[in-house]
Amino acid sequence: MQKRDRCGDETLADPPVILRVDVGRRRVCGWLAVPATQLLISRGVWANSGRIASVRIWPAQEYTRVIIESTLPVAHQLSALKQPERVVLDLNGIELTAELAHLPGLVQATDPYIASIRFGHKTPQILRVVLDLKGEVRPDVFALQPVAGYGHRLVLDLYPLAPVDPLMALLESEQKRDRADSRRGEASPPQARDPEPRLEPRKEARLSSRRITVAIDPGHGGEDPGAIGPRGTYEKDVVLAIAKKLKAMLDATPNMRAMLTRDDDYFVPLRERVHKARRVQADLFISIHADAFRETRARGSSVFALSESGATSAAAKWLAQKENASDLIGGVDLDRRDRLLARTLLDLSQTAQISDSLRVGRHVLDNIGTHNALHKATVEQASFAVLKAPDIPSILVETAFISNPDEELKLRSGAHQQKFAASILEGVKRYFARNPGLARA
């Protein structure tokens, strides 16, 4: 028997399959028949759906995220359709309001996965949202409870079938750069260079001949703006700008290379940031942030390392709690998080990791102090989730207080962003020059 999709001319004639449905956080076992080509991936809260407050789309190569924010939980069903590729989101008890009608206009031509969005009705009570796709994707949908000024959020993520591999992306980037360097070498004759200045014997030894990989983590992103300055500056934007400048500097440094945990405005869960650093076998992990406090006079830069035994100050503890809440704001499906990693992050190598982190942190802090005032003259410690890679020295750099009007202006300035990046780079170079054996073989 054939059934027609009420939002288009699609005919569904496959035999039904039996699926299990999740309702909120409880699993409901029962029989649900749908055609095989219409794979139901349903996770909903079956209650009054309330009013749609806003909609957002965060496109990125790693995944595209669609957000539907409402005053109450939204009952929903997610289906995937083939030939052509579509994802269908059925919303129970939701009307096509002006807020929801903005969704198609948010689709960007550069979105890797969404071609267009349209609406229809499956029944008078069920609004159907159809996402026409540019190719095959792996869809996922989950609900988030209200937090940090957000209402109830229905989150639809579209992932590529083959996940982006950070190591392959890093190698491909290097190959492109090498080819470009080769072409430039062929186009112009070699020119004599002034000899490099000799380092004094008392100071740094030469950098290790092995290539050093630095993972740079711009904090927040996408749905999570981070702190917001008095002039409306978003932390997520300025730290991404600094991170990109630092990456360019590291890539231009002999025997060094860098990867970014995010290279655009999208959210990456805290543990996935650690995963990415480990997949590229990073020698160092640097998470870049901008601080904030209710007292606008607070100012200065800080560097943090992980603590196993509690925070070194009340401010460090407060900051760690704030940064660790990023997953709740940015949006992580807590039913699907990596519990294995959560259990295994701390092991016997953690003590050595913390010792190395404090060492590199001191080098970075000393060099930042030549450019900006320091909030604390020592490296502080707290239990930051993003610093818990057991085998990678990891630091978190709070570049400045975005809540301070003067420092917000610095963070917005491209010239000052360059200085922040350069001071971090100098600290990293001094650390590895004095500790060459800590680079991976």
N, C-alpha and C positions, 0 to 999 in steps of 0.2 A: 504494500500500500504506500502511496506517495503522499508526502506532506510538503507544503510550500512555506518557505520562509516569508513572513509577512512584511519584512523590510526590504524585499527584493524579489527577484525571479528565481532564486535558488530552489532546486528540487532535491529533497532529501528522501532517498529510497532504500537506504541500507538497513540491514537487520538491527534490532536494538541491542544494546549492551547494558549490563548491570553495573551501576556505580554506587559508591558510598559517598554520602554528602556530609560535609562539616557544617554544623550550625553554631556560629560563634566559636567558643573554645571547647564545646562538647562535640563528640563524634556521635552521629545518629546513624545506626545501622538500619537499612531498609532497602526496598527495591525501587529502582528508578530506571525506566526504560527510555533510552534516547537512541537515535540512529548513530551508527559507528562513525560516520563522517562528521558528526556534530558532537565532539567529545566534551562532555560537561565537566567543568572543573569548578564546582560550586562551593563557595564559602560565604555564608550570609548570616545575618541576624534577623530573624523573622519577627519584625515588630513594625510599628508605625515609622515610616521613613523620614518624616519631617520635611524640612525645606533645604534645598541646595543653596549653600552659602557662597561657594566659589569653586572654580575649576582651574587646574594648572597642568602643563605638560613640560617635562624636563627631558629633552632628547639628548642622547649621547651614544657614542659608538658601542660602549659596553652594554647599555640597555637604555630603553626609553621608559620613563615613568609617567603615568597619567594619574592625577589626583582629583577625586570628587569629594569635596568637603561639604558636610551637611550638619544640621542641628541635632539630628538623631541618627542612629545606625541605619544603614541602607540595606534592605534585603536584596540579594543579587544572585545571578547565575551567570557563569562564564562559559562560553562555547567557542570552539575553534572550527572553522569551516575551510574546505579546500576548493581549489579550482573555480575561481581564484582564491588566494589566501585572504582570509578574513578572521577577525576576532569579534565576537558578539557578546555584549554585556547587557543583560536584562535587569532592569531596575524596577522593583515592585513598589507600587504606590507613589511613584515619582512623576511629576509633571515636567513638561519641557518648558522650563522657566527661562527668563532672559539670561540668568547666570549660566545655566547649563548650555544654552544656545551659543554661548561664546566658544565652546570647546572646538568646533571645526576650524575656527579662525586662528586658533593657537598652533595648528600644525605648521611646522616649518618645512620649507622645500628641502632643507638639508637633513631632516630627520631620517636616520638610517632605516627605520622600520615602518613608520606610518605614512601612507600616501594621502589619505583623506579620512574624514569622519562624517557619518550621516546618522539620522535618527528615523525611527519608525515606531509602530506599536505592535507588539506581539498579541496583546489583548488590550481592551480599554484600560486595564489597571496596570499593565506592564509596559514601560517605555523601553524600547530596544535601541542600544547604541552600537553601531556597526563601525569597526575600524578596518578600512581597506588597507592592506599591507603591501609592502614592496617585495616581500619574500617570506619564506618560512621563519617563524619565530617560536619560542617557547614561552607561553603566557603564564603569568602567576598573578593571583589576586588575593588580597588580605585586607583586614580592617584594622584601623588604629584607633585607640581611645583618645579622648581629648587631652592635650598637653600643650603647655607653653603658648597659650593664645590660640591654638588650633582647635576646631571642633572635631566631630567624628570624621575620619577620613577613610574613604575607600581607595585603595591603592592597586593599580593595575600596572604590572611590570612586563615589558616585552624584551626577552633575551634572545640573542642569536642562538641557533642550534649548536654551533661550535663556539664555546666561550672564548673571549679574547684572552690569549696567553701573554702575560706581561713579559716573560723572557723572550718569546718570539718577537714581540713588538719591539723590545729593546735591541735585539740583534738586527732586525730589519732596519731600524732607525740608524744603527751604526753602519750597515752596509750602504745605505743611501748617502750618508755623510762621507764615507770613504770614496764612493764613486764620484761625488761632487768634488772632493779634494783632488782626486786623480785628474779630473777634467780641468780644474783650475791650474794644476801643475803642468799640464800639456799646453795650456793656452799661453802661459807666460814663462820666460826663461828664469832660471833660478837666480836669485839676487843674494849678494853677500849680506850676512847679518852681523850685527855687533855681537861680540862674545857675551854669553850669559854672565851676569855678575856672580862671583864666587861667594858661596855661603861661608860664614865664619865657622871654624871647626867647633866652637862652643855651642853653636846654635843647631838648627835642624840638620839631620842627615838627609841624604837624598830620599825622595819618595821611593817606595817599593817598585821594582820593575814589573810586578804583577798588576794587572788592571784592577782598580778599586771601584766597587759599585756602591753608590750612595742612593738609598731610597728616600725621596723627598715626599712628604705627606702634607699637602695643603689642607688644613682643617675644614670641617663642615662641608657645605656644598648642596646645591639643589634645594630641596625642601627645608633644609637647615641653614639659615643665614649666619649662624653664629651671633656674636655680639653686634650691636648696631650703634654707630656713633651719633653724636648730637646733630650732625649734618646729614644723617641718613646713610652713612657709609656702611656697607656690609662687610663684616669680617671675612666671609667666604671669598669675596672678590679681591680684597687687597692681599690676602695670604696666597691666593693662586697667582697673582701677579708677581709677588716676591719669589714664589717657588719656581716659576718659569724662568725668571732671571737667574736664579741660583743654578738651575739645571743647565742653562746655556753656558754659564761660567765653568761648571764642573766638566761639561762635555768638551770644553776648549782647553782643559788642563791635561797635560800628558799623563797617561796611565790612569785616568779617572773617567768615570761615566756615571750618569744619573738616570733614574727613572722616577716618574711621578705616579703616585697612587691615584690621582685624578688629574686630568688635563683640561677639564671643562667644568661647567656649572652643573654637576650632578652629585648625588649623595653616594658615598661608599661607606658601608658599615664598618665599625671600628675594627672588628676582627678580620674583615676582608683586607683592610689596609695592611695588617700584619702578615696575612697570607701572601699578599703580593710581594712584599719585601722578601719573604722567605723563598718564594718561587724564583726570584732572580738572584738568589744567594747573595743578598746585600751584605756588605761589610759594615754598613752604618745606616741607621734609620733616623731621620730628622722630621719631626712633626712641627709645622709652622702655624702659629696662631697669633691673635691679637687679644690682649687682655681687656677686661672691663670691670668696673666697680661702680657702686652707687654714688660714691664720692668722686666727683669729676676732677678733683685735684690729684688723685692718684696718678702716678706717672712712672715711666722707666721700663726697661727691658728685664726679662727674667729667663732663666734656663732651668728646666726640671729634668730629673731622672726618676726612675722607678724606685719605690720603697717597698720592702717586704714587711717592715715592722711598723708602719704607720707614717703619717705625714710629718714633715719637719716643722710645720707651723700650721696654725688654724687657717691662714690664707691659702696655703698649699692644699690642705684638705678640701676647702671650699671649692677651689679651682678644679681639682680632680673630679669632684662630684658633678660640677657643671659640665666639664668636657665629657665625662662618661655618660651623661644624659643625652649625648648627641644621637645615639641610636633611636631613642624614643621620639626625638623631634624629627630627625631625617627620615625615619620610617623603616623598621626592621620587623619582619614577621617572626615574633618570638617563638612560635611553634616550630619553626624550621631552622633556627640558628644552630651553629656548629657546637654542639655540646661536647664533642670529643676534644675540640681545640680548647674549650673553656677549662676542661679538666687537666690538659697536658701542657698548658702554657708555661707553668712554673716547674722547673726541674732542677737537677743538681747544678746545671750550668748557670742558673739565674744569678748566683752570687758573683761569679766572674763577670757576667753581663753588666751588672749594676756597677761594679768597680770600673770597668772600661767606660761605661756611660758617664760616670762622674768625671772621669779623666777628660773625655772629649768635651763634656759640658763646660769644664773650666776653661779650656782653650777657646771655645766659642764665646763664652760669657766675657772673657777678657777682651776679645776683639770687638764684640758689640759695644763694649764700654768706651771704645775710642770714637764711636759714632753717636751714641745715644746714652742718656743717663741710665743708670742701673737701678731697678727697683730693689733688688737685693744683690749684694756683692758676692754671694756664694750660690752654688748650685743647690737648689732645693729638691726635696724628694716627696713624692706622694704616689698613690696607687692609681696611676693612669692606665686605663685598659689598652690604649694604643701603644704603650711602651713595653708590653709584656711578651715580646718575642724572646724566647729563652736563650737564643744563640746569636743575637744581633745587638751590639751596643746601640742604645736608643735614647734620644733626648727630645724634649718638647721645648720649643723656643717661643716665648711670648714676646713678640717684637716690640710692642709698645701698648699703651692703654688707648684703645679706640674710643673709650668713654671720656678721655681728656681732649678738649677741643684743639689744643695745640698739637698733641701727638696724632690726633685724627688727621690733621692737615699733612703731617709727615707721611702717614700711611697712604694718603691719597696721591702723594707726589711721586712721579716716576723716578726722579733723581734720588729721593730718599729710599725708595724701594731698592734701587740699585746699590745704595750704600749698605742697607741691611743685608742684602744678598752677599755683597763682597766681604762683609765682616764675618758672616757665617762661613763662607768659603775659606777665608784665611785661617779661621780656627780649625776647620776640618783638615786643611793641608798641614798645619803644625802638628796636629794630633797624629796623623799617619807618618809624617816625617820623623817624629820621635818614637813612634811605635810601629815600625814597618812590618814586624812579624804578625801584627793583628789583621792584616789583609788576608783574605782567603787565598789559598793556593789555586 
